Amino acid sequence: MQSSSTRRFLDQPIDWRSRLMLVVAAGLLVTIYFVPLWNMTMFAPQYRDGLRLDIYAYTLTGGNGGQDVHEINVLNHYIGMHELADTSFAELQWMPFVIGALGLLVLRAAVHATVASVMDVTMLFVYFGAFSLWSFGYKLYQYGHDLAPDAAVKVPPFMPPMFGYRQIANFEVYSYPRAGTYAMLGVMLLLAGALVSTWWQSRRTPDVPAPAG
């Protein structure tokens, strides 16, 4: 059960700085449609320039004009891994719509301009970010462990790195976030900043008792 002070804080209007932070956060969400979220690069003696895979919110894109995705799938076929394709990732189907919906909710919070509306969209964004990271890690695990038993080349089950470097057979695999993930982190910081700014302003503004009737 909420106390009266908590209810007052949740119903409190946010200041213009917090509104500006929300508008900037919505703009950052838009940029996620145009930049990759993650990158994986693989080096081997036969691929000294590396094979590159960029993961966007809605598609997979290979380096070398897209040719690297084909090369990776050829290698995956030999060790019994599933083919990399947009249709294999359900996340690429729903993530663009969720990002768009979150952008609208952030703008709605800027219009409604109450602490409660900002807190609601902040929690939704935290859940979305946490689930996205879990889903990415689970997909990597699944791809490296669900190997075809009749593959031409036998390799022990493995998990490609989610972050950092890992040696897999004769490949050096590097996996790091790209601009889209940093944009999501920026959105989270702006949402948190809007809440902190309002809380700090409420601490500086003393409550004025209502006049006696």
C-alpha positions in Angstrom: 0.0 0.0 0.0 1.5 3.3 -1.1 2.0 6.1 1.5 0.7 9.6 0.9 4.2 10.9 0.3 4.8 8.2 -2.3 1.6 9.0 -4.1 2.4 12.7 -4.1 5.8 12.0 -5.6 4.3 9.8 -8.3 1.7 12.4 -9.2 4.2 15.2 -9.2 4.8 16.9 -12.6 8.3 16.6 -14.0 10.3 19.7 -14.9 11.3 21.0 -18.3 14.8 19.3 -18.0 13.2 16.0 -17.5 10.8 16.6 -20.5 13.8 17.4 -22.7 15.6 14.2 -21.6 12.5 12.2 -22.6 12.4 13.8 -26.1 16.1 13.1 -26.6 15.5 9.5 -25.4 12.8 9.1 -28.0 15.1 10.4 -30.7 17.8 7.9 -29.6 15.3 5.1 -30.0 14.7 6.1 -33.6 18.5 5.8 -34.4 18.3 2.1 -33.4 16.6 1.4 -36.7 19.6 2.7 -38.7 22.7 1.3 -36.8 23.7 -2.2 -35.7 23.2 -3.4 -32.2 26.0 -5.9 -32.2 28.9 -7.1 -34.3 30.7 -10.5 -34.5 34.0 -10.8 -36.4 35.8 -14.1 -37.0 39.4 -14.5 -38.1 41.1 -17.6 -39.3 44.2 -18.4 -41.5 42.0 -18.7 -44.6 40.1 -15.5 -43.6 42.8 -13.0 -42.6 40.6 -10.0 -43.3 37.9 -11.6 -41.1 34.2 -12.5 -41.6 31.9 -9.9 -40.2 28.3 -10.1 -39.0 26.3 -7.0 -38.0 23.1 -7.6 -36.0 20.4 -5.0 -36.4 17.1 -4.8 -34.6 15.4 -6.2 -37.7 18.1 -8.0 -39.9 21.5 -9.7 -40.1 24.0 -8.0 -42.4 27.4 -9.5 -43.4 30.5 -7.7 -44.4 31.9 -7.6 -47.9 28.6 -6.5 -49.4 26.7 -9.3 -47.5 29.0 -12.1 -48.8 30.3 -12.8 -45.4 26.9 -14.2 -44.3 27.1 -16.7 -47.1 30.6 -17.7 -46.1 29.6 -18.1 -42.5 26.7 -20.3 -43.5 29.0 -22.5 -45.6 31.2 -23.0 -42.6 28.3 -23.6 -40.3 27.0 -26.3 -42.7 30.2 -28.3 -42.3 30.0 -28.4 -38.5 26.2 -28.9 -38.4 25.1 -25.5 -37.2 21.8 -24.0 -38.3 21.9 -21.5 -41.1 22.0 -17.8 -40.2 18.9 -16.1 -41.6 16.5 -13.4 -40.6 13.6 -15.9 -40.5 15.5 -18.0 -37.9 15.3 -15.2 -35.3 11.9 -14.4 -34.0 13.5 -11.4 -32.2 14.1 -9.7 -35.5 10.3 -9.9 -36.2 9.0 -8.2 -33.1 11.9 -6.1 -31.9 11.3 -3.2 -34.3 7.6 -2.9 -33.2 8.6 -3.0 -29.5 11.2 -0.2 -30.0 8.6 1.9 -31.8 6.0 1.3 -29.1 8.6 2.3 -26.4 9.4 5.4 -28.3 5.7 6.4 -28.3 5.4 5.6 -24.6 8.4 7.8 -23.9 6.8 10.7 -25.8 3.5 10.0 -24.0 5.4 10.3 -20.7 6.8 13.7 -21.9 3.3 14.9 -22.6 1.7 13.6 -19.5 4.7 14.8 -17.6 4.3 13.0 -14.3 6.7 10.9 -12.3 4.4 7.9 -12.6 4.4 8.0 -16.4 8.2 8.2 -16.5 8.6 5.4 -14.0 6.2 3.1 -16.0 8.1 3.5 -19.2 11.5 3.2 -17.5 10.5 -0.2 -16.0 9.2 -1.4 -19.3 12.4 -0.4 -21.0 14.4 -2.3 -18.3 12.4 -5.4 -18.9 12.8 -5.1 -22.6 16.6 -4.6 -22.3 17.0 -7.5 -19.9 14.9 -9.9 -22.0 16.8 -8.9 -25.2 20.2 -9.7 -23.7 18.9 -13.0 -22.3 17.4 -13.9 -25.7 20.7 -13.0 -27.5 22.7 -15.2 -25.1 20.2 -18.1 -25.3 20.3 -18.0 -29.1 24.1 -18.1 -29.1 24.0 -21.1 -26.8 21.4 -22.8 -28.9 23.3 -22.3 -32.1 26.5 -23.7 -30.7 24.9 -26.7 -29.0 22.2 -27.8 -31.4 24.6 -29.4 -33.9 23.6 -31.9 -36.5 24.9 -35.4 -35.6 25.7 -36.2 -39.2 27.9 -33.1 -39.8 30.9 -33.5 -42.0 33.2 -32.0 -39.3 32.7 -33.0 -35.7 33.3 -30.3 -33.1 32.3 -30.3 -29.4 29.4 -28.1 -28.5 30.4 -24.6 -27.8 28.9 -21.1 -27.2 30.1 -18.2 -29.3 31.2 -15.2 -27.2 28.4 -12.8 -26.2 31.0 -10.2 -25.3 34.7 -10.3 -25.9 37.0 -12.9 -27.4 36.9 -16.7 -27.7 38.9 -19.3 -29.7 36.6 -21.7 -31.5 38.5 -24.4 -33.5 40.8 -22.4 -35.7 38.7 -19.2 -35.5 39.3 -16.2 -33.3 35.8 -14.8 -32.6 35.2 -11.3 -31.3 31.8 -10.1 -30.2 31.1 -6.5 -29.1 28.1 -4.1 -28.9 27.7 -1.5 -31.6 26.1 1.9 -31.8 22.5 0.6 -31.4 23.3 -0.9 -28.0 25.0 2.2 -26.8 21.9 4.2 -27.9 19.8 1.9 -25.8 22.1 2.5 -22.9 21.8 6.2 -23.5 18.0 5.9 -23.4 18.2 4.1 -20.1 20.4 6.8 -18.6 18.1 9.6 -19.9 15.1 8.0 -18.4 16.9 7.5 -15.1 18.1 11.1 -15.3 14.6 12.4 -15.8 13.5 10.7 -12.6 16.6 11.8 -10.6 16.1 15.4 -11.8 12.5 15.5 -10.7 13.4 13.9 -7.3 16.2 16.4 -6.8 13.9 19.3 -7.6 11.2 18.0 -5.2 13.9 17.8 -2.4 14.8 21.5 -3.1 11.2 22.7 -3.1 9.7 22.6 0.4 6.1 21.6 0.7 3.8 24.6 1.2 1.0 23.8 3.7 -2.5 24.4 2.4 -4.2 27.5 3.9 -6.7 26.9 6.6 -10.3 26.9 5.4 
